[in-house]
Amino acid sequence: MKADLIHYAAEMDVLVNAAQADKLVAYLALIVKWNRIHNLTAVRVPQDMLTHHLLDSLSVCPYIHASRLLDVGTGAGLPGLPLAIMYPELQITLSDSNKKKSAFQQQAVIELGLKNVSVVSGRVEDISTSQKFDGIVSRAFSEISLFINLTRHLLAQDGLWYAMKGLYPTQELANLPAGVQVAQVYDLNVPLLNGQRHLLLIKEDD
């Protein structure tokens, strides 16, 4: 699996070194272990997890430009934990309302030795911080308008929302909240994954 991970990540122009690959595979093993009891994710076959979890998360690596990133509705820590492994200089906060999933995230942070990750359990709209985030990412949290409305108080000036989507979300974009605009849209080509993937970069109006 390690060789496959490095190979397919390279197809997305994401260079994973041996140490990073070891941590990513160890992270996947933790998901498999916890999934037996806590139902972290519906994907249960490790090879499918490689595609749907690791490669899908790594596909956004070339487009994330932030120093403080909030991952909303992160579940098993996706995409936040893979990004934290790839970018140890990136400070990442994982947010999920499910306490069992937050407990898994905390255990993964400890076992993987990640110094750049903090875990916040509870509803994201209740998060209060004096230091806002210049990037907020969501992989499977909600429709875009709700994602923005619930996290708007946490985005720094000139920050970006990163919305990971499957099909191009035409209807969701028609209902964007007032005062925001789509800055960029990227088609993501995730190896072995059948189906479209898109990353939308959204910002406050200038």
Backbone bond lengths (Angstrom), bond angles and torsions (degrees), N, CA, C in turn:
res aa  C-N    CA-C-N  psi(-1)  N-CA   C-N-CA  omega(-1)  CA-C   N-CA-C  phi
1 M - - - 1.467 - - 1.524 111.76 -
2 K 1.324 116.73 -36.12 1.457 120.83 179.60 1.528 111.24 -59.17
3 A 1.328 116.33 -45.42 1.470 120.22 179.95 1.521 110.73 -65.17
4 D 1.335 116.50 -40.61 1.465 120.06 178.11 1.526 110.80 -62.76
5 L 1.311 116.03 -41.87 1.461 120.71 179.99 1.521 110.91 -59.72
6 I 1.311 116.56 -48.82 1.470 120.86 -179.42 1.525 110.24 -63.23
7 H 1.331 116.12 -42.75 1.469 121.10 -177.53 1.528 111.56 -64.21
8 Y 1.328 116.49 -51.02 1.463 119.06 -175.25 1.522 111.90 -73.30
9 A 1.325 117.78 -30.91 1.465 119.62 174.72 1.525 110.49 -63.25
10 A 1.329 116.08 -39.61 1.470 120.44 178.96 1.517 111.04 -62.11
11 E 1.340 116.99 -31.61 1.467 120.08 177.14 1.528 111.56 -63.61
12 M 1.327 116.01 -23.09 1.468 120.96 177.76 1.530 111.39 -97.49
13 D 1.336 115.80 11.56 1.470 121.95 -177.15 1.525 111.69 64.03
14 V 1.327 116.19 31.90 1.458 122.38 174.71 1.523 107.28 -113.77
15 L 1.325 116.18 113.77 1.459 120.74 -176.48 1.525 109.70 -92.38
16 V 1.316 115.81 113.27 1.464 122.77 -179.81 1.525 108.16 -105.46
17 N 1.335 117.19 120.55 1.465 118.69 178.32 1.532 110.37 -83.13
18 A 1.314 116.40 174.00 1.464 121.14 -173.63 1.522 111.79 -62.31
19 A 1.333 117.26 -41.53 1.469 120.55 -179.53 1.526 110.97 -65.47
20 Q 1.335 116.85 -41.36 1.463 120.65 177.55 1.522 110.66 -64.65
21 A 1.332 116.26 -42.21 1.467 120.57 179.80 1.527 110.47 -61.68
22 D 1.329 117.29 -40.39 1.464 120.82 178.42 1.527 110.59 -60.13
23 K 1.339 116.49 -43.37 1.468 119.94 -179.40 1.530 111.33 -69.03
24 L 1.316 116.67 -38.92 1.464 120.08 179.74 1.525 111.01 -65.27
25 V 1.323 117.09 -40.90 1.464 121.02 177.90 1.527 110.13 -68.15
26 A 1.337 117.19 -38.73 1.469 120.80 176.93 1.529 110.31 -63.61
27 Y 1.318 116.81 -38.55 1.462 121.69 177.22 1.529 110.26 -62.62
28 L 1.330 116.48 -43.77 1.456 120.57 178.40 1.532 110.83 -61.49
29 A 1.324 116.16 -39.86 1.471 120.85 178.63 1.534 110.63 -62.96
30 L 1.336 116.33 -35.89 1.467 119.96 177.42 1.528 111.13 -65.89
31 I 1.331 116.33 -40.73 1.465 119.72 177.39 1.524 110.11 -60.80
32 V 1.336 116.48 -46.11 1.465 121.12 179.65 1.531 110.38 -58.21
33 K 1.329 115.63 -44.31 1.471 120.89 -178.61 1.526 111.60 -63.41
34 W 1.322 116.52 -49.45 1.464 120.51 -177.72 1.527 112.20 -71.87
35 N 1.331 116.39 -28.51 1.457 120.83 -176.62 1.520 111.60 -62.45
36 R 1.312 117.18 -26.91 1.470 120.97 -178.42 1.523 111.33 -63.22
37 I 1.326 116.31 -27.25 1.462 120.78 -175.81 1.526 112.28 -112.90
38 H 1.326 116.42 -41.15 1.462 120.13 -167.37 1.524 115.39 -104.00
39 N 1.319 118.27 -3.01 1.466 120.83 177.17 1.532 111.89 52.56
40 L 1.313 115.52 56.51 1.468 121.05 -179.24 1.520 111.96 -68.25
41 T 1.326 115.78 -37.29 1.457 120.60 -173.87 1.522 109.79 -147.89
42 A 1.333 116.01 149.04 1.464 120.84 179.61 1.522 111.73 -74.18
43 V 1.330 116.63 -20.57 1.462 120.78 178.44 1.522 108.51 -80.32
44 R 1.327 117.42 122.49 1.463 120.29 -171.77 1.526 113.98 -117.24
45 V 1.322 117.79 -20.28 1.466 121.02 -178.46 1.532 108.43 -85.83
46 P 1.352 117.63 123.88 1.476 119.71 -176.60 1.530 114.15 -52.69
47 Q 1.327 118.28 -39.83 1.468 119.74 -179.93 1.525 110.95 -64.42
48 D 1.348 116.19 -36.59 1.465 119.90 176.46 1.521 110.85 -69.71
49 M 1.337 116.54 -34.49 1.464 120.14 176.81 1.522 110.85 -63.60
50 L 1.330 116.36 -36.35 1.470 120.03 177.05 1.518 110.14 -55.18
51 T 1.335 115.40 -45.49 1.469 120.49 -177.79 1.520 111.94 -76.32
52 H 1.341 115.61 -56.18 1.463 120.75 -170.13 1.525 113.43 -74.99
53 H 1.320 117.04 -24.49 1.458 120.09 -178.18 1.533 112.49 -106.99
54 L 1.328 116.77 -61.50 1.470 119.04 -174.27 1.529 112.02 -70.95
55 L 1.330 117.49 -56.87 1.467 118.94 -176.31 1.527 111.05 -64.06
56 D 1.332 116.53 -38.75 1.458 120.05 178.79 1.529 110.53 -61.58
57 S 1.325 116.77 -41.72 1.469 120.18 178.39 1.525 111.47 -68.38
58 L 1.330 116.60 -42.31 1.467 120.54 -177.96 1.528 112.21 -68.89
59 S 1.333 117.15 -19.93 1.464 119.99 -177.04 1.519 112.75 -61.96
60 V 1.339 117.65 -21.50 1.468 119.91 -178.15 1.527 112.39 -91.39
61 C 1.334 116.93 -4.13 1.476 120.47 -176.90 1.532 113.98 -50.41
62 P 1.335 118.91 -45.12 1.474 117.88 -176.58 1.532 113.79 -66.94
63 Y 1.331 117.72 -11.41 1.461 119.98 -170.59 1.528 114.03 -113.42
64 I 1.322 117.02 -7.51 1.464 120.26 -179.33 1.529 109.17 -85.86
65 H 1.316 115.42 116.23 1.466 120.52 178.54 1.533 107.60 -126.30
66 A 1.308 114.59 89.62 1.465 120.20 -176.87 1.522 108.56 -152.51
67 S 1.308 115.21 159.87 1.463 119.70 173.65 1.527 110.62 -108.23
68 R 1.345 115.41 -28.46 1.469 121.92 175.37 1.526 107.93 -127.69
69 L 1.330 115.55 116.31 1.463 120.96 -173.58 1.520 110.06 -119.45
70 L 1.318 116.55 131.44 1.464 122.50 174.36 1.522 108.15 -105.42
71 D 1.336 116.68 126.26 1.461 122.53 177.91 1.524 107.63 -105.88
72 V 1.337 116.01 110.86 1.471 122.52 -171.97 1.528 110.72 -96.88
73 G 1.345 116.56 134.75 1.458 120.07 -178.37 1.513 110.81 62.56
74 T 1.313 115.42 42.30 1.463 122.02 -168.46 1.529 113.76 -71.46
75 G 1.350 117.88 -18.83 1.460 119.85 176.97 1.521 111.79 63.35
76 A 1.325 115.75 -113.90 1.467 120.70 178.85 1.524 112.49 -81.59
77 G 1.349 116.02 8.22 1.470 119.89 179.78 1.511 112.92 100.43
78 L 1.330 115.68 32.72 1.462 121.00 -175.68 1.521 110.87 -115.88
79 P 1.307 119.20 128.56 1.470 128.50 4.11 1.537 114.61 -90.83
80 G 1.346 117.18 5.48 1.463 120.56 -169.51 1.517 115.26 -57.43
81 L 1.333 117.56 -47.82 1.464 119.09 -176.18 1.537 112.60 -67.76
82 P 1.339 119.98 -44.29 1.469 118.00 173.54 1.533 112.53 -58.27
83 L 1.327 117.46 -39.22 1.469 119.99 178.45 1.526 110.87 -65.99
84 A 1.325 116.61 -37.44 1.465 120.31 178.93 1.528 111.12 -64.99
85 I 1.325 116.16 -36.49 1.472 120.45 177.58 1.527 110.18 -67.64
86 M 1.303 116.74 -39.36 1.467 120.56 -178.46 1.526 112.37 -74.00
87 Y 1.337 116.88 -32.47 1.467 120.68 -173.54 1.527 110.27 -130.05
88 P 1.327 118.23 82.99 1.463 120.90 -177.40 1.529 113.29 -64.14
89 E 1.335 117.51 -17.81 1.464 120.03 178.26 1.528 111.83 -82.46
90 L 1.328 117.21 -11.05 1.463 122.55 -178.76 1.530 109.82 -87.29
91 Q 1.317 116.49 122.00 1.471 121.31 177.97 1.529 109.01 -84.04
92 I 1.319 116.47 120.45 1.461 121.24 -173.86 1.520 110.47 -121.67
93 T 1.329 115.29 133.34 1.458 121.85 173.50 1.522 108.20 -112.55
94 L 1.333 116.39 127.00 1.459 122.46 178.31 1.526 109.11 -97.47
95 S 1.327 116.80 130.17 1.461 121.56 -178.51 1.520 110.30 -125.50
96 D 1.335 116.07 126.29 1.466 120.76 174.61 1.522 108.35 -153.55
97 S 1.323 116.15 145.26 1.468 119.94 -178.27 1.523 112.23 -84.58
98 N 1.336 117.22 -12.50 1.457 122.18 -179.13 1.527 109.90 -86.62
99 K 1.329 116.24 115.17 1.470 120.17 -173.87 1.530 112.76 -65.55
100 K 1.329 117.34 -34.53 1.462 119.88 178.66 1.525 110.86 -65.90
101 K 1.311 116.15 -39.55 1.463 119.61 178.58 1.535 110.32 -68.92
102 S 1.322 116.48 -37.46 1.464 119.78 176.59 1.526 110.77 -64.48
103 A 1.341 116.03 -37.06 1.470 119.99 177.37 1.525 110.51 -64.16
104 F 1.327 116.72 -39.58 1.459 119.66 176.37 1.523 110.71 -63.52
105 Q 1.321 116.21 -45.26 1.468 120.05 179.92 1.524 110.53 -56.63
106 Q 1.328 116.23 -45.00 1.462 120.73 -178.72 1.525 110.70 -63.72
107 Q 1.325 116.81 -40.69 1.461 120.50 178.36 1.518 110.75 -65.27
108 A 1.331 116.53 -40.55 1.466 120.48 179.20 1.525 110.85 -63.77
109 V 1.323 116.32 -41.00 1.468 120.90 178.06 1.528 110.44 -59.02
110 I 1.339 115.78 -43.50 1.464 120.66 -179.49 1.527 110.81 -67.42
111 E 1.330 116.83 -50.39 1.466 120.35 -174.71 1.523 112.53 -67.88
112 L 1.323 116.81 -30.77 1.468 120.36 -179.66 1.528 112.22 -89.73
113 G 1.336 116.45 -5.51 1.454 120.35 177.90 1.515 114.02 66.09
114 L 1.320 116.17 39.09 1.469 120.81 -177.38 1.526 110.14 -89.26
115 K 1.324 115.81 115.02 1.469 121.57 -177.22 1.524 112.50 -89.80
116 N 1.320 116.73 -7.86 1.464 120.56 -172.13 1.522 112.78 -108.19
117 V 1.337 117.19 17.91 1.462 120.78 -176.25 1.524 110.35 -125.32
118 S 1.331 115.95 135.10 1.456 121.13 170.44 1.527 108.33 -123.71
119 V 1.322 116.03 151.01 1.464 122.47 -176.02 1.518 109.32 -116.60
120 V 1.332 115.81 129.14 1.464 121.69 177.35 1.519 108.01 -122.93
121 S 1.330 116.45 117.53 1.459 120.78 179.63 1.520 109.76 -97.93
122 G 1.324 115.88 136.67 1.461 119.95 -179.54 1.521 110.47 130.04
123 R 1.288 116.29 -178.30 1.466 121.23 -177.53 1.528 110.13 -75.24
124 V 1.316 115.69 135.85 1.467 119.80 -174.79 1.525 111.06 -64.19
125 E 1.330 117.57 -30.39 1.474 119.23 -179.38 1.517 112.08 -68.22
126 D 1.342 116.86 -14.47 1.464 120.75 178.61 1.528 113.02 -93.52
127 I 1.331 116.95 -4.86 1.464 120.16 -179.97 1.528 109.44 -69.93
128 S 1.321 115.52 133.11 1.459 121.13 176.23 1.526 108.55 -126.98
129 T 1.317 116.93 129.75 1.464 119.89 -179.71 1.522 109.96 -148.07
130 S 1.316 115.97 143.72 1.462 119.93 177.86 1.525 110.62 -81.14
131 Q 1.330 116.51 -23.57 1.463 121.51 179.76 1.522 108.50 -107.77
132 K 1.303 116.14 105.73 1.461 119.82 -175.09 1.528 111.20 -77.60
133 F 1.328 115.26 172.41 1.464 122.06 -175.17 1.529 110.43 -101.76
134 D 1.342 115.86 136.20 1.469 118.26 176.64 1.522 111.53 -88.49
135 G 1.338 117.01 -0.03 1.452 121.85 172.78 1.519 110.09 -149.44
136 I 1.329 116.76 135.19 1.469 122.21 175.16 1.517 107.54 -129.90
137 V 1.319 117.07 121.53 1.464 121.97 -175.03 1.519 110.47 -115.55
138 S 1.314 115.57 147.02 1.457 121.81 175.47 1.516 108.83 -141.07
139 R 1.336 115.79 130.87 1.467 120.31 -179.92 1.522 111.73 -104.05
140 A 1.293 118.23 -37.56 1.463 120.05 -176.63 1.519 110.54 -150.69
141 F 1.308 116.04 39.03 1.463 120.31 -170.54 1.524 112.58 -87.00
142 S 1.311 117.38 -54.29 1.465 120.42 -173.83 1.525 108.77 -171.07
143 E 1.325 114.99 -179.03 1.459 117.78 171.61 1.531 108.90 -67.93
144 I 1.323 115.57 159.43 1.460 120.74 -169.02 1.530 112.70 -61.17
145 S 1.324 117.73 -41.92 1.472 119.47 -176.61 1.527 111.22 -62.14
146 L 1.329 116.84 -41.33 1.464 119.84 178.94 1.523 110.34 -68.75
147 F 1.314 116.88 -41.05 1.468 122.74 176.53 1.526 110.42 -53.54
148 I 1.317 116.32 -46.82 1.468 120.89 -178.40 1.527 111.17 -70.33
149 N 1.324 116.64 -45.78 1.467 119.71 -176.62 1.526 112.41 -63.15
150 L 1.326 116.93 -36.89 1.463 120.27 -177.67 1.524 113.35 -77.30
151 T 1.328 117.02 -17.83 1.470 120.15 -174.32 1.520 113.37 -119.05
152 R 1.292 117.25 1.73 1.467 120.45 -173.26 1.522 112.45 -59.92
153 H 1.321 116.11 -33.00 1.477 120.82 -178.67 1.532 111.57 -72.31
154 L 1.326 116.72 -8.72 1.464 120.42 -176.58 1.521 113.40 -106.14
155 L 1.332 117.93 -7.00 1.465 121.21 -176.99 1.519 110.80 -86.70
156 A 1.316 115.28 128.81 1.465 120.64 177.80 1.530 110.39 -70.93
157 Q 1.314 115.16 160.81 1.464 120.12 175.26 1.521 108.89 -59.35
158 D 1.327 115.77 133.72 1.476 123.07 -177.91 1.531 112.39 69.12
159 G 1.339 117.12 13.68 1.460 119.99 176.09 1.520 111.41 -78.62
160 L 1.330 115.59 173.18 1.464 121.31 -178.15 1.518 110.62 -130.16
161 W 1.332 115.26 142.03 1.456 120.82 165.20 1.528 107.98 -90.62
162 Y 1.318 116.45 137.70 1.460 122.61 176.71 1.528 107.43 -116.03
163 A 1.324 116.40 105.57 1.464 121.23 -178.26 1.531 109.36 -103.35
164 M 1.337 115.63 115.15 1.463 121.06 177.81 1.530 108.52 -90.65
165 K 1.322 115.49 125.45 1.464 120.81 -175.46 1.530 110.22 -134.91
166 G 1.328 114.83 161.73 1.455 120.59 174.08 1.514 109.27 -84.99
167 L 1.327 116.84 -98.87 1.457 120.93 175.39 1.528 110.04 -62.72
168 Y 1.325 115.74 151.81 1.464 119.24 177.44 1.530 108.65 -58.69
169 P 1.340 118.44 122.70 1.474 121.73 -169.44 1.528 113.21 -85.03
170 T 1.308 116.53 66.71 1.468 121.28 -175.32 1.520 112.18 -55.82
171 Q 1.324 117.12 -47.97 1.464 120.70 -177.16 1.524 111.35 -66.13
172 E 1.331 116.72 -40.98 1.464 119.80 179.44 1.521 111.20 -62.47
173 L 1.321 116.01 -39.14 1.465 119.56 -178.71 1.523 111.35 -70.84
174 A 1.308 116.87 -23.79 1.467 120.13 176.39 1.520 110.98 -71.44
175 N 1.330 116.29 -17.33 1.470 120.62 -177.72 1.526 112.50 -114.97
176 L 1.327 116.50 29.47 1.459 119.73 178.73 1.531 110.70 -62.21
177 P 1.319 118.19 143.95 1.466 120.20 176.15 1.532 110.92 -60.86
178 A 1.305 115.88 156.07 1.459 120.54 177.30 1.524 109.58 -63.90
179 G 1.337 115.33 143.23 1.453 119.92 173.46 1.511 115.48 89.60
180 V 1.333 117.25 6.87 1.462 119.43 176.24 1.532 109.28 -127.52
181 Q 1.314 115.32 159.50 1.460 120.46 179.98 1.528 109.86 -146.44
182 V 1.319 115.62 154.82 1.463 121.41 175.53 1.524 108.30 -79.21
183 A 1.318 115.86 121.55 1.460 120.61 -179.09 1.524 111.54 -88.17
184 Q 1.335 116.66 -33.69 1.463 120.15 -175.94 1.526 108.89 -163.43
185 V 1.333 115.42 148.23 1.466 121.53 174.26 1.523 108.02 -128.28
186 Y 1.332 116.36 131.52 1.462 121.09 178.27 1.527 109.83 -119.75
187 D 1.325 115.81 133.34 1.461 121.27 169.17 1.519 107.33 -81.33
188 L 1.320 116.54 125.96 1.461 120.93 -179.79 1.528 109.11 -103.20
189 N 1.311 116.43 128.00 1.456 121.02 178.01 1.526 108.35 -106.78
190 V 1.330 115.96 96.22 1.464 121.47 -176.90 1.524 108.78 -92.58
191 P 1.332 118.56 116.55 1.461 120.79 -179.09 1.533 112.02 -55.18
192 L 1.313 116.09 140.04 1.468 124.89 176.20 1.525 113.52 71.71
193 L 1.323 117.51 -1.02 1.459 120.44 -178.33 1.525 109.37 -101.00
194 N 1.319 115.24 114.76 1.459 119.63 177.91 1.521 108.90 -81.86
195 G 1.306 115.97 123.06 1.455 119.58 -179.40 1.512 111.39 124.76
196 Q 1.313 114.84 159.27 1.458 120.99 -178.48 1.524 111.33 -77.94
197 R 1.324 115.36 149.54 1.458 121.84 172.32 1.526 107.52 -137.96
198 H 1.311 116.05 136.92 1.459 121.45 179.24 1.525 110.17 -133.51
199 L 1.319 114.60 150.13 1.460 121.42 171.25 1.514 107.96 -122.26
200 L 1.326 115.55 124.60 1.462 120.72 179.74 1.516 109.52 -110.99
201 L 1.318 116.41 128.48 1.451 122.85 174.75 1.527 107.48 -100.62
202 I 1.334 115.66 122.42 1.460 121.34 -173.78 1.526 108.42 -125.01
203 K 1.319 116.00 141.96 1.474 119.94 -177.85 1.516 110.55 -139.64
204 E 1.317 115.48 164.84 1.464 120.64 172.14 1.531 108.73 -67.98
205 D 1.323 115.89 148.18 1.466 119.20 177.26 1.519 110.42 -58.08
206 D 1.318 114.94 145.75 1.461 120.69 177.22 1.520 111.33 -66.89
